[in-house]
């Protein structure tokens, strides 16, 4: 693999870049998978113009649900640059960073590829999702998010790093339970890498991509997994059952993505009128380090 130099933005970027006066932003999704990140930004009113992934099943799922976007079946390491966009989002594979993987090696190569490509697009905002340990290793700041705080009926702790305005969270009293989402009563203990309890009166534990490898059968069907991730009822997935389960477990919950998309809408409109969003200038220098 060719090693590329990563040039990070200097303080003041992207404030100096001319931005369109609009609430509908153009978005590129790298490592798009089945499109949970894209779906949230679509629900926030933005336009997905390009999606890139090397997984054929996942890209077929994305294309079916986001037919207006251009789709590249490609390894991002083979992509030299991206077209211009207002926002670049992405969720690089986290298997080498996940504590649920006993053989993890903390390889952040794909995360750095996301950053390299995102910066070629000269976006106003970019945001990457990964497991919390990514925020300790990577040279950008971010926030730790629990999907349950955004109305997703699942405890899913993830790190979001990049340049973006912080999203609004739902109050903890609005947390949805498994029963709220799928209407079933359950009380199970699973060994998904870590021992997890499924109590239908509470949000689900993290929905994973590879249940069998972690010592447990999948206790939910495909529609139930979609509901626990916050996907719309009509969202379609392609491939075998194993492939669909993997696509769902690898996704960013759409309600979380939507919150990020809405925060960018508000910030972009504020900037267009000369009103810099609070903390905007501080975020332009976030690239210097990590506080996760």
Phi, psi and omega per residue, in radians:
X1 nan 2.403 3.114
X2 -1.370 2.253 3.111
X3 -1.508 2.230 -3.097
X4 -1.933 2.551 3.099
X5 -1.347 2.334 3.134
X6 -1.764 1.968 3.123
X7 -1.713 1.958 -3.099
X8 -1.511 2.668 -3.131
X9 -1.095 2.618 3.074
X10 -1.583 2.806 3.063
X11 -0.938 2.390 -3.083
X12 1.856 -0.377 3.065
X13 -1.532 2.378 0.142
X14 -1.780 0.401 -3.070
X15 -0.966 -0.642 -3.064
X16 -1.348 -0.161 -3.112
X17 -1.416 2.283 3.135
X18 -1.126 2.326 -3.109
X19 -2.078 2.529 3.084
X20 -1.220 2.575 3.099
X21 -1.514 1.517 -3.104
X22 -2.793 2.775 3.093
X23 -1.685 -0.345 -3.128
X24 -1.593 1.858 -3.074
X25 -1.713 2.637 3.103
X26 -1.585 2.292 -2.957
X27 -2.197 2.391 2.980
X28 -1.934 2.346 -3.125
X29 -2.019 1.945 3.080
X30 -1.649 2.601 -3.018
X31 0.869 0.864 -2.920
X32 -1.192 -0.430 -3.082
X33 0.976 -2.529 -3.121
X34 -1.333 -0.245 2.997
X35 1.934 0.421 3.093
X36 -1.076 -0.767 3.103
X37 -1.072 -0.831 3.135
X38 -1.068 -0.728 -3.102
X39 -1.082 -0.725 3.102
X40 -1.095 -0.728 3.115
X41 -1.209 -0.599 3.047
X42 -1.094 -0.772 3.120
X43 -1.116 -0.466 3.104
X44 -1.398 -0.043 3.069
X45 1.731 0.176 -3.096
X46 -1.695 2.898 -3.064
X47 -1.896 2.112 3.076
X48 -1.477 2.007 -3.071
X49 -1.764 -0.374 -3.112
X50 -2.695 2.413 3.068
X51 -2.318 2.381 -3.066
X52 -2.254 2.270 3.046
X53 -2.840 2.686 3.122
X54 -1.706 -0.080 3.133
X55 -1.523 1.996 -3.043
X56 -1.118 -0.752 3.121
X57 -1.093 -0.817 -3.104
X58 -1.103 -0.716 -3.135
X59 -1.180 -0.609 3.073
X60 -1.111 -0.707 3.080
X61 -1.083 -0.800 -3.131
X62 -1.075 -0.782 -3.086
X63 -1.143 -0.616 3.121
X64 -1.137 -0.684 -3.088
X65 -1.565 -0.312 3.137
X66 -2.322 1.127 -3.016
X67 -1.191 -0.305 -3.114
X68 -1.349 -0.268 -3.090
X69 -1.484 2.690 2.956
X70 -1.403 2.511 -3.094
X71 -2.200 2.269 3.097
X72 -2.005 2.041 3.018
X73 -1.486 1.634 -2.950
X74 -2.754 2.549 2.951
X75 -1.318 2.196 -3.065
X76 -1.037 -0.405 3.131
X77 -1.187 -0.279 3.114
X78 -1.716 0.052 3.138
X79 -1.690 2.186 -3.081
X80 -1.377 -0.740 -3.117
X81 -2.795 2.906 -3.133
X82 -1.954 2.735 2.980
X83 -1.202 2.909 3.136
X84 -1.170 2.487 3.089
X85 -2.672 2.809 3.088
X86 -1.363 -0.564 -3.053
X87 -2.434 2.425 2.956
X88 -2.124 2.203 3.133
X89 -2.115 2.819 3.106
X90 3.139 2.736 -3.128
X91 -2.349 1.400 3.139
X92 -1.017 2.579 3.124
X93 -0.910 2.397 -3.031
X94 -1.897 0.117 -2.994
X95 -1.026 -0.610 -3.124
X96 -1.408 -0.097 3.124
X97 -1.963 -0.204 -3.034
X98 -1.325 2.339 3.069
X99 -1.223 -0.248 3.069
X100 -1.362 -0.117 3.117
X101 -1.807 1.887 -3.091
X102 -1.144 -0.247 -3.131
X103 -1.874 0.297 -3.103
X104 -1.045 2.571 -3.109
X105 -2.176 0.151 3.090
X106 1.044 0.554 3.100
X107 -1.356 2.071 -3.114
X108 -1.869 0.347 -3.092
X109 -0.938 -0.800 -3.088
X110 -1.231 -0.541 3.051
X111 -1.136 -0.716 3.107
X112 -1.189 -0.561 3.056
X113 -1.140 -0.669 3.056
X114 -1.023 -0.837 -3.126
X115 -1.085 -0.765 -3.139
X116 -1.002 -0.871 -3.092
X117 -1.230 -0.708 -3.133
X118 -0.979 -0.729 -3.082
X119 -1.236 -0.403 3.078
X120 -1.205 -0.358 -3.139
X121 -1.469 -0.187 -3.101
X122 0.859 0.938 -3.098
X123 -1.371 2.830 2.989
X124 -1.285 -0.594 -3.137
X125 -2.400 2.626 2.908
X126 -2.571 2.593 -3.113
X127 -2.600 2.338 3.136
X128 -2.055 2.387 3.085
X129 -1.864 2.433 3.088
X130 -2.851 -3.094 3.086
X131 -1.265 2.757 -3.044
X132 -0.967 -0.593 -3.103
X133 -1.130 -0.365 3.091
X134 -1.073 -0.611 -3.130
X135 -1.209 -0.345 3.103
X136 -1.381 -0.563 -3.014
X137 -1.624 -0.675 -2.999
X138 -1.374 2.681 -3.062
X139 -1.493 0.616 3.077
X140 -2.383 2.667 3.100
X141 -1.473 2.855 3.137
X142 -2.940 -2.989 3.127
X143 -2.273 2.633 3.046
X144 -1.638 2.265 -3.038
X145 -2.176 2.421 2.975
X146 -1.868 2.097 -3.092
X147 -0.996 -0.495 -3.142
X148 -1.084 -0.404 3.117
X149 -1.310 -0.135 -3.103
X150 -2.023 0.367 3.085
X151 1.507 0.113 3.086
X152 -1.482 2.289 -3.105
X153 -1.374 0.922 -3.056
X154 -2.770 2.357 2.963
X155 -1.433 1.962 -3.086
X156 -2.456 1.803 -3.065
X157 -1.608 2.055 -3.117
X158 -2.423 2.735 3.113
X159 -1.779 2.365 3.065
X160 -2.120 2.029 -3.101
X161 -2.092 2.676 3.097
X162 2.514 -2.614 3.077
X163 -2.098 1.913 -3.064
X164 -2.907 2.725 3.008
X165 -1.360 2.525 -3.092
X166 -1.167 2.464 3.133
X167 -1.394 2.728 3.040
X168 -1.392 2.467 3.097
X169 -1.809 2.651 3.009
X170 -1.325 2.726 3.069
X171 -1.194 2.622 -3.110
X172 -1.063 -0.465 3.141
X173 -1.185 -0.259 -3.138
X174 -1.622 0.105 -3.127
X175 -1.045 2.333 -3.130
X176 -1.671 2.535 -3.125
X177 -1.706 2.984 3.036
X178 -1.012 -0.772 -3.132
X179 -1.088 -0.676 3.088
X180 -1.020 -0.657 -3.018
X181 -1.450 -0.713 -3.008
X182 -2.155 -0.090 3.053
X183 1.274 0.324 -3.141
X184 -1.961 2.606 3.025
X185 -1.738 2.192 -3.080
X186 -2.472 2.617 3.011
X187 -2.659 1.668 -3.037
X188 -2.297 2.779 2.960
X189 -2.104 2.270 -3.100
X190 -2.110 2.725 3.072
X191 -1.951 1.076 -3.135
X192 -1.457 1.191 -3.093
X193 1.400 -0.941 2.990
X194 -2.046 2.599 3.100
X195 -1.166 2.255 -3.121
X196 -2.252 2.518 3.095
X197 -1.910 2.336 3.058
X198 -1.825 1.884 3.119
X199 -2.066 1.983 -3.010
X200 -1.129 -0.202 3.095
X201 -1.479 -0.044 -3.102
X202 -2.219 2.949 3.006
X203 -1.062 2.673 3.124
X204 -1.214 2.724 2.940
X205 -1.196 3.056 -3.073
X206 -0.983 2.216 3.031
X207 -1.316 2.121 -3.038
X208 -1.834 2.924 -3.104
X209 -1.536 -0.477 -3.037
X210 -2.278 1.397 -3.103
X211 -1.136 -0.784 -3.049
X212 -1.082 -0.679 -3.138
X213 -1.159 -0.312 -3.115
X214 -1.827 0.321 2.977
X215 1.455 0.456 -3.108
X216 -2.643 2.524 2.969
X217 -1.321 2.726 3.136
X218 -1.306 2.094 -3.080
X219 -1.497 0.105 -3.112
X220 -2.295 2.673 3.020
X221 -1.520 3.102 -3.045
X222 -1.054 -0.795 -3.125
X223 -1.114 -0.631 3.113
X224 -1.201 -0.703 3.081
X225 -1.084 -0.722 3.094
X226 -1.027 -0.772 -3.130
X227 -1.122 -0.693 -3.124
X228 -1.210 -0.364 3.086
X229 -1.634 -0.155 3.132
X230 1.505 0.316 3.071
X231 -1.327 2.594 3.038
X232 -1.084 2.698 -3.111
X233 -0.987 -0.713 -3.052
X234 -1.484 0.074 -3.116
X235 -1.196 2.294 -3.025
X236 -1.855 2.441 3.072
X237 -2.101 2.510 -3.124
X238 -2.031 2.762 -3.139
X239 1.877 -3.096 3.107
X240 -1.157 2.952 3.105
X241 -1.042 -0.721 3.121
X242 -1.081 -0.720 3.122
X243 -1.135 -0.744 -3.133
X244 -1.122 -0.726 3.102
X245 -1.067 -0.734 3.122
X246 -1.118 -0.770 3.139
X247 -1.060 -0.742 -3.135
X248 -1.166 -0.785 -3.120
X249 -1.161 -0.421 3.129
X250 -1.537 -0.142 -2.989
X251 -1.370 2.794 2.918
X252 -1.542 2.227 3.125
X253 -1.013 2.192 -3.104
X254 -0.925 -0.677 3.127
X255 -1.089 -0.571 3.080
X256 -1.199 -0.819 3.121
X257 -1.052 -0.693 3.133
X258 -1.045 -0.705 3.136
X259 -1.074 -0.718 3.073
X260 -1.133 -0.729 3.137
X261 -1.101 -0.708 3.132
X262 -1.182 -0.623 3.119
X263 -1.145 -0.588 3.105
X264 -1.252 -0.611 3.060
X265 -1.021 -0.887 -3.112
X266 -1.074 -0.743 -3.101
X267 -1.188 -0.727 -3.122
X268 -1.119 -0.706 3.114
X269 -1.171 -0.672 3.115
X270 -1.119 -0.720 3.138
X271 -1.132 -0.646 -3.085
X272 -1.136 -0.385 3.105
X273 -1.769 0.139 3.116
X274 1.496 0.108 3.133
X275 -1.729 1.761 -3.132
X276 -1.227 2.271 3.128
X277 -1.038 2.423 3.133
X278 -0.931 2.260 3.131
X279 1.512 -0.022 -3.095
X280 -0.996 -0.846 -3.072
X281 -1.174 -0.590 3.092
X282 -1.125 -0.660 -3.096
X283 -1.215 -0.367 3.124
X284 -1.197 -0.303 3.095
X285 -1.891 0.272 -3.141
X286 -1.056 -0.489 -3.033
X287 -1.064 -0.293 -3.028
X288 -1.151 -0.488 -3.082
X289 -2.913 -2.907 -3.083
X290 -2.339 2.385 3.089
X291 -2.131 0.379 -3.132
X292 -1.212 nan nan
